[in-house]
Amino acid sequence: MADISFIVPKGLYDRYKGLMSVLKMDITLSQEDPQMDVIVMTKAADTRQQDFLDLLEVIRLHICHCEDLMSDTGGVGKAWIFHR
């Protein structure tokens, strides 16, 4: 089961996959929708939950800043929806 999902504009994951790949997590990418991608992230078993969430918060803020986006939570805090 996913710990966190990012719902991002189409193509954004390609620009940040290098950054995300260095974190200890499994990533599943869904690109079925023509306008958005869904990045599903599950922390590695040996990673503390709070460390995982802190790192994802840094990535979220970095993406919002660099791409001039905003993000809202959905799914009881389990999903971040990025938009202009």
Biopython code that builds the backbone (N, CA, C, O; Angstrom):
import numpy as np
from Bio.PDB.StructureBuilder import StructureBuilder

atoms = [
    (1, "MET", "N", (0.829, -1.176, 0.000)),
    (1, "MET", "CA", (0.000, 0.000, 0.000)),
    (1, "MET", "C", (0.881, 1.248, 0.000)),
    (1, "MET", "O", (1.918, 1.292, 0.661)),
    (2, "ALA", "N", (0.456, 2.246, -0.741)),
    (2, "ALA", "CA", (1.239, 3.476, -0.867)),
    (2, "ALA", "C", (1.222, 4.282, 0.428)),
    (2, "ALA", "O", (0.220, 4.346, 1.139)),
    (3, "ASP", "N", (2.365, 4.890, 0.702)),
    (3, "ASP", "CA", (2.435, 5.802, 1.839)),
    (3, "ASP", "C", (1.983, 7.193, 1.426)),
    (3, "ASP", "O", (1.247, 7.856, 2.156)),
    (4, "ILE", "N", (2.425, 7.634, 0.254)),
    (4, "ILE", "CA", (2.112, 8.979, -0.250)),
    (4, "ILE", "C", (2.018, 8.920, -1.776)),
    (4, "ILE", "O", (2.730, 8.151, -2.421)),
    (5, "SER", "N", (1.138, 9.736, -2.339)),
    (5, "SER", "CA", (1.050, 9.889, -3.788)),
    (5, "SER", "C", (1.165, 11.361, -4.145)),
    (5, "SER", "O", (0.623, 12.223, -3.453)),
    (6, "PHE", "N", (1.867, 11.638, -5.219)),
    (6, "PHE", "CA", (1.918, 12.974, -5.804)),
    (6, "PHE", "C", (1.146, 12.898, -7.114)),
    (6, "PHE", "O", (1.428, 12.038, -7.948)),
    (7, "ILE", "N", (0.187, 13.775, -7.303)),
    (7, "ILE", "CA", (-0.537, 13.892, -8.566)),
    (7, "ILE", "C", (-0.032, 15.176, -9.204)),
    (7, "ILE", "O", (-0.281, 16.276, -8.711)),
    (8, "VAL", "N", (0.689, 15.011, -10.322)),
    (8, "VAL", "CA", (1.444, 16.125, -10.894)),
    (8, "VAL", "C", (1.079, 16.344, -12.363)),
    (8, "VAL", "O", (0.592, 15.428, -13.027)),
    (9, "PRO", "N", (1.316, 17.559, -12.871)),
    (9, "PRO", "CA", (1.105, 17.796, -14.299)),
    (9, "PRO", "C", (1.959, 16.838, -15.139)),
    (9, "PRO", "O", (3.060, 16.454, -14.743)),
    (10, "LYS", "N", (1.438, 16.471, -16.278)),
    (10, "LYS", "CA", (2.099, 15.541, -17.182)),
    (10, "LYS", "C", (3.540, 15.978, -17.459)),
    (10, "LYS", "O", (3.794, 17.143, -17.763)),
    (11, "GLY", "N", (4.473, 15.039, -17.354)),
    (11, "GLY", "CA", (5.874, 15.289, -17.666)),
    (11, "GLY", "C", (6.724, 15.773, -16.511)),
    (11, "GLY", "O", (7.950, 15.775, -16.612)),
    (12, "LEU", "N", (6.103, 16.184, -15.412)),
    (12, "LEU", "CA", (6.878, 16.714, -14.291)),
    (12, "LEU", "C", (7.765, 15.636, -13.665)),
    (12, "LEU", "O", (8.899, 15.920, -13.280)),
    (13, "TYR", "N", (7.269, 14.423, -13.560)),
    (13, "TYR", "CA", (8.063, 13.349, -12.954)),
    (13, "TYR", "C", (9.390, 13.169, -13.686)),
    (13, "TYR", "O", (10.421, 12.947, -13.051)),
    (14, "ASP", "N", (9.375, 13.261, -14.990)),
    (14, "ASP", "CA", (10.614, 13.074, -15.768)),
    (14, "ASP", "C", (11.690, 14.072, -15.362)),
    (14, "ASP", "O", (12.877, 13.747, -15.400)),
    (15, "ARG", "N", (11.301, 15.262, -14.982)),
    (15, "ARG", "CA", (12.270, 16.281, -14.577)),
    (15, "ARG", "C", (12.837, 16.037, -13.168)),
    (15, "ARG", "O", (13.917, 16.531, -12.843)),
    (16, "TYR", "N", (12.119, 15.286, -12.341)),
    (16, "TYR", "CA", (12.531, 15.101, -10.949)),
    (16, "TYR", "C", (12.797, 13.642, -10.573)),
    (16, "TYR", "O", (13.041, 13.351, -9.403)),
    (17, "LYS", "N", (12.755, 12.734, -11.525)),
    (17, "LYS", "CA", (12.947, 11.324, -11.170)),
    (17, "LYS", "C", (14.347, 11.053, -10.633)),
    (17, "LYS", "O", (14.514, 10.144, -9.820)),
    (18, "GLY", "N", (15.350, 11.798, -11.053)),
    (18, "GLY", "CA", (16.695, 11.631, -10.510)),
    (18, "GLY", "C", (16.742, 11.959, -9.032)),
    (18, "GLY", "O", (17.389, 11.253, -8.258)),
    (19, "LEU", "N", (16.074, 13.007, -8.639)),
    (19, "LEU", "CA", (16.001, 13.398, -7.231)),
    (19, "LEU", "C", (15.243, 12.355, -6.421)),
    (19, "LEU", "O", (15.679, 11.967, -5.337)),
    (20, "MET", "N", (14.127, 11.911, -6.937)),
    (20, "MET", "CA", (13.304, 10.944, -6.207)),
    (20, "MET", "C", (13.966, 9.573, -6.118)),
    (20, "MET", "O", (13.748, 8.843, -5.152)),
    (21, "SER", "N", (14.759, 9.225, -7.101)),
    (21, "SER", "CA", (15.348, 7.889, -7.126)),
    (21, "SER", "C", (16.420, 7.686, -6.058)),
    (21, "SER", "O", (16.754, 6.542, -5.749)),
    (22, "VAL", "N", (16.966, 8.752, -5.486)),
    (22, "VAL", "CA", (17.994, 8.592, -4.458)),
    (22, "VAL", "C", (17.397, 8.302, -3.078)),
    (22, "VAL", "O", (18.120, 7.901, -2.166)),
    (23, "LEU", "N", (16.095, 8.500, -2.919)),
    (23, "LEU", "CA", (15.453, 8.237, -1.644)),
    (23, "LEU", "C", (15.140, 6.753, -1.502)),
    (23, "LEU", "O", (14.934, 6.046, -2.488)),
    (24, "LYS", "N", (15.110, 6.302, -0.259)),
    (24, "LYS", "CA", (14.812, 4.897, 0.015)),
    (24, "LYS", "C", (13.305, 4.683, -0.052)),
    (24, "LYS", "O", (12.616, 4.736, 0.967)),
    (25, "MET", "N", (12.802, 4.443, -1.256)),
    (25, "MET", "CA", (11.378, 4.194, -1.434)),
    (25, "MET", "C", (11.151, 3.496, -2.764)),
    (25, "MET", "O", (11.960, 3.586, -3.687)),
    (26, "ASP", "N", (10.038, 2.805, -2.832)),
    (26, "ASP", "CA", (9.592, 2.223, -4.090)),
    (26, "ASP", "C", (8.687, 3.234, -4.761)),
    (26, "ASP", "O", (7.838, 3.849, -4.116)),
    (27, "ILE", "N", (8.874, 3.404, -6.067)),
    (27, "ILE", "CA", (8.085, 4.371, -6.823)),
    (27, "ILE", "C", (7.350, 3.637, -7.933)),
    (27, "ILE", "O", (7.941, 2.865, -8.689)),
    (28, "THR", "N", (6.054, 3.891, -8.016)),
    (28, "THR", "CA", (5.240, 3.388, -9.117)),
    (28, "THR", "C", (4.666, 4.606, -9.817)),
    (28, "THR", "O", (4.130, 5.512, -9.178)),
    (29, "LEU", "N", (4.783, 4.617, -11.127)),
    (29, "LEU", "CA", (4.320, 5.762, -11.917)),
    (29, "LEU", "C", (3.159, 5.347, -12.802)),
    (29, "LEU", "O", (3.244, 4.352, -13.522)),
    (30, "SER", "N", (2.084, 6.103, -12.750)),
    (30, "SER", "CA", (0.949, 5.890, -13.641)),
    (30, "SER", "C", (0.846, 7.098, -14.564)),
    (30, "SER", "O", (0.706, 8.231, -14.105)),
    (31, "GLN", "N", (0.918, 6.845, -15.867)),
    (31, "GLN", "CA", (0.844, 7.924, -16.856)),
    (31, "GLN", "C", (-0.355, 7.742, -17.779)),
    (31, "GLN", "O", (-0.327, 8.177, -18.931)),
    (32, "GLU", "N", (-1.393, 7.108, -17.282)),
    (32, "GLU", "CA", (-2.562, 6.803, -18.105)),
    (32, "GLU", "C", (-3.378, 8.038, -18.463)),
    (32, "GLU", "O", (-3.942, 8.108, -19.555)),
    (33, "ASP", "N", (-3.448, 9.006, -17.565)),
    (33, "ASP", "CA", (-4.217, 10.216, -17.814)),
    (33, "ASP", "C", (-3.444, 11.127, -18.761)),
    (33, "ASP", "O", (-2.232, 11.274, -18.605)),
    (34, "PRO", "N", (-4.108, 11.742, -19.738)),
    (34, "PRO", "CA", (-3.399, 12.595, -20.698)),
    (34, "PRO", "C", (-2.885, 13.915, -20.126)),
    (34, "PRO", "O", (-2.045, 14.562, -20.751)),
    (35, "GLN", "N", (-3.370, 14.333, -18.948)),
    (35, "GLN", "CA", (-2.975, 15.620, -18.403)),
    (35, "GLN", "C", (-2.176, 15.539, -17.113)),
    (35, "GLN", "O", (-1.578, 16.530, -16.694)),
    (36, "MET", "N", (-2.157, 14.369, -16.474)),
    (36, "MET", "CA", (-1.435, 14.269, -15.209)),
    (36, "MET", "C", (-0.791, 12.901, -15.056)),
    (36, "MET", "O", (-1.192, 11.920, -15.681)),
    (37, "ASP", "N", (0.223, 12.877, -14.200)),
    (37, "ASP", "CA", (0.886, 11.641, -13.812)),
    (37, "ASP", "C", (0.635, 11.424, -12.328)),
    (37, "ASP", "O", (0.506, 12.384, -11.568)),
    (38, "VAL", "N", (0.567, 10.179, -11.923)),
    (38, "VAL", "CA", (0.418, 9.839, -10.512)),
    (38, "VAL", "C", (1.678, 9.088, -10.079)),
    (38, "VAL", "O", (2.012, 8.037, -10.625)),
    (39, "ILE", "N", (2.362, 9.650, -9.091)),
    (39, "ILE", "CA", (3.578, 9.050, -8.552)),
    (39, "ILE", "C", (3.207, 8.465, -7.190)),
    (39, "ILE", "O", (2.859, 9.196, -6.263)),
    (40, "VAL", "N", (3.285, 7.152, -7.084)),
    (40, "VAL", "CA", (2.935, 6.457, -5.846)),
    (40, "VAL", "C", (4.233, 6.048, -5.167)),
    (40, "VAL", "O", (5.055, 5.352, -5.763)),
    (41, "MET", "N", (4.421, 6.477, -3.919)),
    (41, "MET", "CA", (5.679, 6.244, -3.211)),
    (41, "MET", "C", (5.423, 5.460, -1.926)),
    (41, "MET", "O", (4.529, 5.785, -1.146)),
    (42, "THR", "N", (6.223, 4.430, -1.730)),
    (42, "THR", "CA", (6.148, 3.595, -0.534)),
    (42, "THR", "C", (7.529, 3.556, 0.090)),
    (42, "THR", "O", (8.510, 3.238, -0.583)),
    (43, "LYS", "N", (7.610, 3.874, 1.360)),
    (43, "LYS", "CA", (8.916, 3.926, 2.025)),
    (43, "LYS", "C", (9.513, 2.532, 2.159)),
    (43, "LYS", "O", (8.797, 1.534, 2.244)),
    (44, "ALA", "N", (10.837, 2.487, 2.174)),
    (44, "ALA", "CA", (11.545, 1.232, 2.403)),
    (44, "ALA", "C", (11.319, 0.801, 3.852)),
    (44, "ALA", "O", (11.107, 1.636, 4.731)),
    (45, "ALA", "N", (11.365, -0.490, 4.085)),
    (45, "ALA", "CA", (11.085, -1.035, 5.417)),
    (45, "ALA", "C", (12.049, -0.504, 6.477)),
    (45, "ALA", "O", (11.666, -0.356, 7.637)),
    (46, "ASP", "N", (13.285, -0.219, 6.095)),
    (46, "ASP", "CA", (14.277, 0.232, 7.074)),
    (46, "ASP", "C", (14.341, 1.750, 7.233)),
    (46, "ASP", "O", (15.291, 2.272, 7.818)),
    (47, "THR", "N", (13.344, 2.457, 6.719)),
    (47, "THR", "CA", (13.298, 3.918, 6.817)),
    (47, "THR", "C", (12.255, 4.330, 7.859)),
    (47, "THR", "O", (11.134, 3.823, 7.868)),
    (48, "ARG", "N", (12.640, 5.243, 8.720)),
    (48, "ARG", "CA", (11.681, 5.766, 9.704)),
    (48, "ARG", "C", (10.591, 6.566, 8.991)),
    (48, "ARG", "O", (10.875, 7.314, 8.056)),
    (49, "GLN", "N", (9.364, 6.407, 9.432)),
    (49, "GLN", "CA", (8.228, 7.086, 8.817)),
    (49, "GLN", "C", (8.423, 8.601, 8.807)),
    (49, "GLN", "O", (8.167, 9.247, 7.791)),
    (50, "GLN", "N", (8.871, 9.172, 9.920)),
    (50, "GLN", "CA", (9.016, 10.624, 9.986)),
    (50, "GLN", "C", (10.116, 11.120, 9.053)),
    (50, "GLN", "O", (9.968, 12.175, 8.437)),
    (51, "ASP", "N", (11.212, 10.381, 8.937)),
    (51, "ASP", "CA", (12.276, 10.762, 7.996)),
    (51, "ASP", "C", (11.752, 10.761, 6.567)),
    (51, "ASP", "O", (12.033, 11.675, 5.793)),
    (52, "PHE", "N", (10.991, 9.731, 6.226)),
    (52, "PHE", "CA", (10.394, 9.612, 4.892)),
    (52, "PHE", "C", (9.479, 10.802, 4.607)),
    (52, "PHE", "O", (9.571, 11.420, 3.547)),
    (53, "LEU", "N", (8.601, 11.121, 5.551)),
    (53, "LEU", "CA", (7.675, 12.239, 5.362)),
    (53, "LEU", "C", (8.397, 13.577, 5.286)),
    (53, "LEU", "O", (8.001, 14.449, 4.513)),
    (54, "ASP", "N", (9.450, 13.750, 6.076)),
    (54, "ASP", "CA", (10.230, 14.991, 6.033)),
    (54, "ASP", "C", (10.900, 15.173, 4.682)),
    (54, "ASP", "O", (10.898, 16.275, 4.132)),
    (55, "LEU", "N", (11.471, 14.106, 4.143)),
    (55, "LEU", "CA", (12.122, 14.195, 2.832)),
    (55, "LEU", "C", (11.121, 14.477, 1.725)),
    (55, "LEU", "O", (11.409, 15.247, 0.808)),
    (56, "LEU", "N", (9.959, 13.866, 1.800)),
    (56, "LEU", "CA", (8.932, 14.142, 0.796)),
    (56, "LEU", "C", (8.431, 15.579, 0.883)),
    (56, "LEU", "O", (8.088, 16.186, -0.132)),
    (57, "GLU", "N", (8.390, 16.115, 2.088)),
    (57, "GLU", "CA", (7.985, 17.520, 2.250)),
    (57, "GLU", "C", (8.997, 18.450, 1.588)),
    (57, "GLU", "O", (8.617, 19.430, 0.948)),
    (58, "VAL", "N", (10.262, 18.149, 1.737)),
    (58, "VAL", "CA", (11.308, 18.949, 1.083)),
    (58, "VAL", "C", (11.167, 18.863, -0.438)),
    (58, "VAL", "O", (11.258, 19.875, -1.133)),
    (59, "ILE", "N", (10.945, 17.661, -0.946)),
    (59, "ILE", "CA", (10.764, 17.491, -2.395)),
    (59, "ILE", "C", (9.524, 18.247, -2.864)),
    (59, "ILE", "O", (9.563, 18.913, -3.898)),
    (60, "ARG", "N", (8.434, 18.152, -2.122)),
    (60, "ARG", "CA", (7.199, 18.852, -2.492)),
    (60, "ARG", "C", (7.431, 20.358, -2.578)),
    (60, "ARG", "O", (7.032, 20.996, -3.553)),
    (61, "LEU", "N", (8.070, 20.920, -1.568)),
    (61, "LEU", "CA", (8.341, 22.358, -1.570)),
    (61, "LEU", "C", (9.289, 22.757, -2.705)),
    (61, "LEU", "O", (9.107, 23.800, -3.333)),
    (62, "HIS", "N", (10.295, 21.927, -2.962)),
    (62, "HIS", "CA", (11.245, 22.197, -4.044)),
    (62, "HIS", "C", (10.526, 22.214, -5.398)),
    (62, "HIS", "O", (10.742, 23.119, -6.205)),
    (63, "ILE", "N", (9.683, 21.224, -5.643)),
    (63, "ILE", "CA", (8.935, 21.168, -6.904)),
    (63, "ILE", "C", (8.014, 22.377, -7.028)),
    (63, "ILE", "O", (7.959, 23.005, -8.085)),
    (64, "CYS", "N", (7.292, 22.708, -5.962)),
    (64, "CYS", "CA", (6.388, 23.872, -6.014)),
    (64, "CYS", "C", (7.156, 25.151, -6.330)),
    (64, "CYS", "O", (6.712, 25.962, -7.142)),
    (65, "HIS", "N", (8.305, 25.328, -5.689)),
    (65, "HIS", "CA", (9.109, 26.522, -5.908)),
    (65, "HIS", "C", (9.665, 26.570, -7.336)),
    (65, "HIS", "O", (9.545, 27.592, -8.011)),
    (66, "CYS", "N", (10.258, 25.493, -7.786)),
    (66, "CYS", "CA", (10.912, 25.473, -9.101)),
    (66, "CYS", "C", (9.923, 25.523, -10.263)),
    (66, "CYS", "O", (10.218, 26.101, -11.309)),
    (67, "GLU", "N", (8.765, 24.926, -10.080)),
    (67, "GLU", "CA", (7.783, 24.836, -11.168)),
    (67, "GLU", "C", (6.666, 25.874, -11.043)),
    (67, "GLU", "O", (5.748, 25.890, -11.863)),
    (68, "ASP", "N", (6.732, 26.735, -10.033)),
    (68, "ASP", "CA", (5.700, 27.741, -9.778)),
    (68, "ASP", "C", (4.320, 27.079, -9.655)),
    (68, "ASP", "O", (3.357, 27.476, -10.312)),
    (69, "LEU", "N", (4.259, 26.054, -8.790)),
    (69, "LEU", "CA", (3.027, 25.303, -8.561)),
    (69, "LEU", "C", (2.574, 25.476, -7.115)),
    (69, "LEU", "O", (3.332, 25.923, -6.254)),
    (70, "MET", "N", (1.342, 25.115, -6.879)),
    (70, "MET", "CA", (0.802, 24.991, -5.535)),
    (70, "MET", "C", (0.439, 23.530, -5.345)),
    (70, "MET", "O", (0.354, 22.779, -6.316)),
    (71, "SER", "N", (0.224, 23.121, -4.102)),
    (71, "SER", "CA", (-0.207, 21.742, -3.866)),
    (71, "SER", "C", (-1.221, 21.709, -2.734)),
    (71, "SER", "O", (-1.127, 22.459, -1.762)),
    (72, "ASP", "N", (-2.173, 20.835, -2.886)),
    (72, "ASP", "CA", (-3.211, 20.623, -1.882)),
    (72, "ASP", "C", (-3.200, 19.150, -1.506)),
    (72, "ASP", "O", (-2.802, 18.293, -2.295)),
    (73, "THR", "N", (-3.645, 18.873, -0.289)),
    (73, "THR", "CA", (-3.723, 17.478, 0.121)),
    (73, "THR", "C", (-5.079, 16.898, -0.211)),
    (73, "THR", "O", (-6.082, 17.606, -0.294)),
    (74, "GLY", "N", (-5.081, 15.616, -0.394)),
    (74, "GLY", "CA", (-6.311, 14.862, -0.617)),
    (74, "GLY", "C", (-6.117, 13.485, -0.023)),
    (74, "GLY", "O", (-5.013, 13.149, 0.407)),
    (75, "GLY", "N", (-7.151, 12.694, 0.010)),
    (75, "GLY", "CA", (-7.027, 11.331, 0.498)),
    (75, "GLY", "C", (-6.549, 11.245, 1.927)),
    (75, "GLY", "O", (-5.710, 10.402, 2.243)),
    (76, "VAL", "N", (-7.060, 12.095, 2.803)),
    (76, "VAL", "CA", (-6.702, 12.123, 4.219)),
    (76, "VAL", "C", (-5.188, 12.295, 4.387)),
    (76, "VAL", "O", (-4.564, 11.601, 5.189)),
    (77, "GLY", "N", (-4.617, 13.207, 3.638)),
    (77, "GLY", "CA", (-3.196, 13.502, 3.763)),
    (77, "GLY", "C", (-2.283, 12.514, 3.090)),
    (77, "GLY", "O", (-1.066, 12.590, 3.259)),
    (78, "LYS", "N", (-2.829, 11.590, 2.333)),
    (78, "LYS", "CA", (-2.023, 10.572, 1.662)),
    (78, "LYS", "C", (-1.669, 10.955, 0.225)),
    (78, "LYS", "O", (-0.889, 10.260, -0.427)),
    (79, "ALA", "N", (-2.230, 12.041, -0.263)),
    (79, "ALA", "CA", (-1.969, 12.463, -1.643)),
    (79, "ALA", "C", (-1.738, 13.976, -1.683)),
    (79, "ALA", "O", (-2.386, 14.743, -0.971)),
    (80, "TRP", "N", (-0.814, 14.369, -2.523)),
    (80, "TRP", "CA", (-0.566, 15.785, -2.787)),
    (80, "TRP", "C", (-0.927, 16.027, -4.239)),
    (80, "TRP", "O", (-0.437, 15.330, -5.128)),
    (81, "ILE", "N", (-1.781, 17.009, -4.487)),
    (81, "ILE", "CA", (-2.229, 17.356, -5.832)),
    (81, "ILE", "C", (-1.563, 18.674, -6.200)),
    (81, "ILE", "O", (-1.805, 19.701, -5.566)),
    (82, "PHE", "N", (-0.724, 18.636, -7.228)),
    (82, "PHE", "CA", (0.031, 19.820, -7.665)),
    (82, "PHE", "C", (-0.720, 20.495, -8.799)),
    (82, "PHE", "O", (-1.213, 19.829, -9.709)),
    (83, "HIS", "N", (-0.806, 21.818, -8.745)),
    (83, "HIS", "CA", (-1.528, 22.568, -9.774)),
    (83, "HIS", "C", (-1.009, 24.003, -9.836)),
    (83, "HIS", "O", (-0.283, 24.450, -8.948)),
    (84, "ARG", "N", (-1.383, 24.703, -10.875)),
    (84, "ARG", "CA", (-1.007, 26.103, -11.040)),
    (84, "ARG", "C", (-1.973, 26.987, -10.299)),
    (84, "ARG", "O", (-1.829, 28.210, -10.314)),
]
sb = StructureBuilder()
sb.init_structure("model")
sb.init_model(0)
sb.init_chain("A")
sb.init_seg("    ")
for serial, (resi, resn, name, xyz) in enumerate(atoms, 1):
    if name == "N":
        sb.init_residue(resn, " ", resi, " ")
    sb.init_atom(name, np.array(xyz, "f"), 0.0, 1.0, " ", f" {name:<3s}", serial, name[0])
structure = sb.get_structure()
